[in-house]
Amino acid sequence: MSGRVLVTGGAGFIGSHIAQAYLAEDWEVVVLDDLSRGKRHNVPSGAHFVQADIRSPEARQLLAGGGFTVLNHHAAQIDVRVSVDEPALDAAINVVGLVNLLDGAGAGGVRRVVFASSGGVVYGDPEVVPTPETAPKSPISPYGVSKLAGEYYLRALAALRGFEAVAMRYANVFGPRQDPKSEAGVVSIFVSRLLEDRPLTVFGNGLQTRDYVFVRDVARANVLASTAAVPAGSDIDDTAFNIATAVQTNVLELAEIVGRVMGRKPQIELAPARAGELFRSSLDVSKARRMLGWKPEVRFDDGLPELVDWFRKEGR
Ligand SMILES: NC(=O)c1ccc[n+]([C@@H]2O[C@H](COP(=O)([O-])OP(=O)(O)OC[C@H]3O[C@@H](n4cnc5c(N)ncnc54)[C@H](O)[C@@H]3O)[C@@H](O)[C@H]2O)c1
């Protein structure tokens, strides 16, 4: 089944792949993005583009009158450091902006809202790794708090306004179009530095682990989450899905794999550990497997060459 979807943030990294995945499944796609970070040329041809801020009356009105089946919300302030320096700005975009859209979605009879949350931040430093959806939540940055607050608003307004809600909790997403200037994109940062023959900076001892999931796998999960049967949740975890690989890779291993795939020997530059950095992060994906019929299909070593090719052609 397909329908009409509004993809916010569809000129950005993950959102543009999601817009493409919906188009491939014959959805009618409208992208809304203010181009604060995204690029117009990332929006796939075949999608209609609206330039607007998610906090604006236009964005609310688009949803209230646009006849959308699904709102897929990926526009956000994504930088943890910005959230630390300007928490009010982070909350204005990630909380008030979301609520503005949910209000419009309710008025417009949108059937389902799919929201980009973050497993890397809502669980804080978890005791159990790979971490299941039901693990305690303890975000440590304002960005993490705004994502978790977003999940609570989603649950409350879904019940009050009568739409279905799904929260996607991503691990570290990587792939073509990820901005190497974004701190989340360590894979993109390593690739771009190696292409410029610069050393790779490793913070702390380099043994901290992350879980890297390829962006097209993430996009496929979003399309599945738009129509799969999901329970009406009384708790935010009922309607949340970890989207990850459950495989942990540490930063030194990451540097080695990126160097091997690019045929270059990386020089490592050690820097002091960063305050607040998680030591281990990896997510249990058995729920997405069971309820969405989704599993990650692209291995890290197979996704990486695509990212390297993209950088060589247009990323720099
Ligand atoms: N990249 C990751 O590893 C990761 C992990 C967990 C969660 N997420 C979430 O996934 C979503 C997409 O992240 P991304 O990595 O593709 O980032 P991105 O910066 O590439 O995409 C975000 C898009 O939102 C747009 N945007 C920002 N503020 C806006 C506003 N006020 N109004 C309209 N548009 C606005 C930007 O122009 C950009 O195109 C975000 O919600 C992010 O928090 C990403």
Ligand as a Chemical Component Dictionary entry (heavy atoms), coordinates in Angstrom:
data_LIG
# 
_chem_comp.id                   LIG 
_chem_comp.type                 NON-POLYMER 
_chem_comp.pdbx_formal_charge   0 
_chem_comp.three_letter_code    LIG 
# 
loop_
_chem_comp_atom.comp_id 
_chem_comp_atom.atom_id 
_chem_comp_atom.alt_atom_id 
_chem_comp_atom.type_symbol 
_chem_comp_atom.charge 
_chem_comp_atom.model_Cartn_x 
_chem_comp_atom.model_Cartn_y 
_chem_comp_atom.model_Cartn_z 
_chem_comp_atom.pdbx_ordinal 
LIG N1  N1  N 0  22.765 10.953 11.377 1  
LIG C1  C1  C 0  22.566 10.135 12.404 2  
LIG O1  O1  O 0  23.396 9.248  12.676 3  
LIG C2  C2  C 0  21.303 10.254 13.246 4  
LIG C3  C3  C 0  21.191 9.432  14.373 5  
LIG C4  C4  C 0  20.034 9.538  15.155 6  
LIG C5  C5  C 0  19.007 10.395 14.796 7  
LIG N2  N2  N 1  19.146 11.196 13.692 8  
LIG C6  C6  C 0  18.027 12.091 13.357 9  
LIG O2  O2  O 0  17.682 11.904 11.992 10 
LIG C7  C7  C 0  17.193 13.136 11.437 11 
LIG C8  C8  C 0  17.956 13.486 10.169 12 
LIG O3  O3  O 0  19.344 13.675 10.496 13 
LIG P1  P1  P 0  20.468 13.869 9.377  14 
LIG O4  O4  O 0  21.714 13.214 9.896  15 
LIG O5  O5  O -1 19.934 13.474 8.050  16 
LIG O6  O6  O 0  20.710 15.435 9.457  17 
LIG P2  P2  P 0  20.682 16.582 8.321  18 
LIG O7  O7  O 0  21.148 17.831 8.979  19 
LIG O8  O8  O 0  21.393 16.111 7.099  20 
LIG O9  O9  O 0  19.137 16.692 8.003  21 
LIG C9  C9  C 0  18.258 17.521 8.747  22 
LIG C10 C10 C 0  17.512 18.402 7.766  23 
LIG O10 O10 O 0  16.577 19.193 8.501  24 
LIG C11 C11 C 0  16.584 20.509 7.946  25 
LIG N3  N3  N 0  16.138 21.442 8.999  26 
LIG C12 C12 C 0  16.818 21.792 10.131 27 
LIG N4  N4  N 0  16.103 22.662 10.855 28 
LIG C13 C13 C 0  14.942 22.873 10.162 29 
LIG C14 C14 C 0  13.789 23.682 10.391 30 
LIG N5  N5  N 0  13.695 24.465 11.484 31 
LIG N6  N6  N 0  12.789 23.656 9.476  32 
LIG C15 C15 C 0  12.890 22.887 8.363  33 
LIG N7  N7  N 0  13.945 22.122 8.083  34 
LIG C16 C16 C 0  14.967 22.100 8.985  35 
LIG C17 C17 C 0  18.020 20.760 7.501  36 
LIG O11 O11 O 0  18.114 21.768 6.487  37 
LIG C18 C18 C 0  18.416 19.373 6.985  38 
LIG O12 O12 O 0  18.170 19.228 5.608  39 
LIG C19 C19 C 0  17.301 14.173 12.552 40 
LIG O13 O13 O 0  16.059 14.252 13.212 41 
LIG C20 C20 C 0  18.356 13.576 13.488 42 
LIG O14 O14 O 0  18.194 14.037 14.802 43 
LIG C21 C21 C 0  20.273 11.143 12.917 44 
# 
loop_
_chem_comp_bond.comp_id 
_chem_comp_bond.atom_id_1 
_chem_comp_bond.atom_id_2 
_chem_comp_bond.value_order 
_chem_comp_bond.pdbx_ordinal 
LIG N1  C1  SING 1  
LIG C1  O1  DOUB 2  
LIG C1  C2  SING 3  
LIG C2  C3  SING 4  
LIG C2  C21 DOUB 5  
LIG C3  C4  DOUB 6  
LIG C4  C5  SING 7  
LIG C5  N2  DOUB 8  
LIG N2  C6  SING 9  
LIG N2  C21 SING 10 
LIG C6  O2  SING 11 
LIG C6  C20 SING 12 
LIG O2  C7  SING 13 
LIG C7  C8  SING 14 
LIG C7  C19 SING 15 
LIG C8  O3  SING 16 
LIG O3  P1  SING 17 
LIG P1  O4  DOUB 18 
LIG P1  O5  SING 19 
LIG P1  O6  SING 20 
LIG O6  P2  SING 21 
LIG P2  O7  DOUB 22 
LIG P2  O8  SING 23 
LIG P2  O9  SING 24 
LIG O9  C9  SING 25 
LIG C9  C10 SING 26 
LIG C10 O10 SING 27 
LIG C10 C18 SING 28 
LIG O10 C11 SING 29 
LIG C11 N3  SING 30 
LIG C11 C17 SING 31 
LIG N3  C12 SING 32 
LIG N3  C16 SING 33 
LIG C12 N4  DOUB 34 
LIG N4  C13 SING 35 
LIG C13 C14 SING 36 
LIG C13 C16 DOUB 37 
LIG C14 N5  SING 38 
LIG C14 N6  DOUB 39 
LIG N6  C15 SING 40 
LIG C15 N7  DOUB 41 
LIG N7  C16 SING 42 
LIG C17 O11 SING 43 
LIG C17 C18 SING 44 
LIG C18 O12 SING 45 
LIG C19 O13 SING 46 
LIG C19 C20 SING 47 
LIG C20 O14 SING 48 
# 
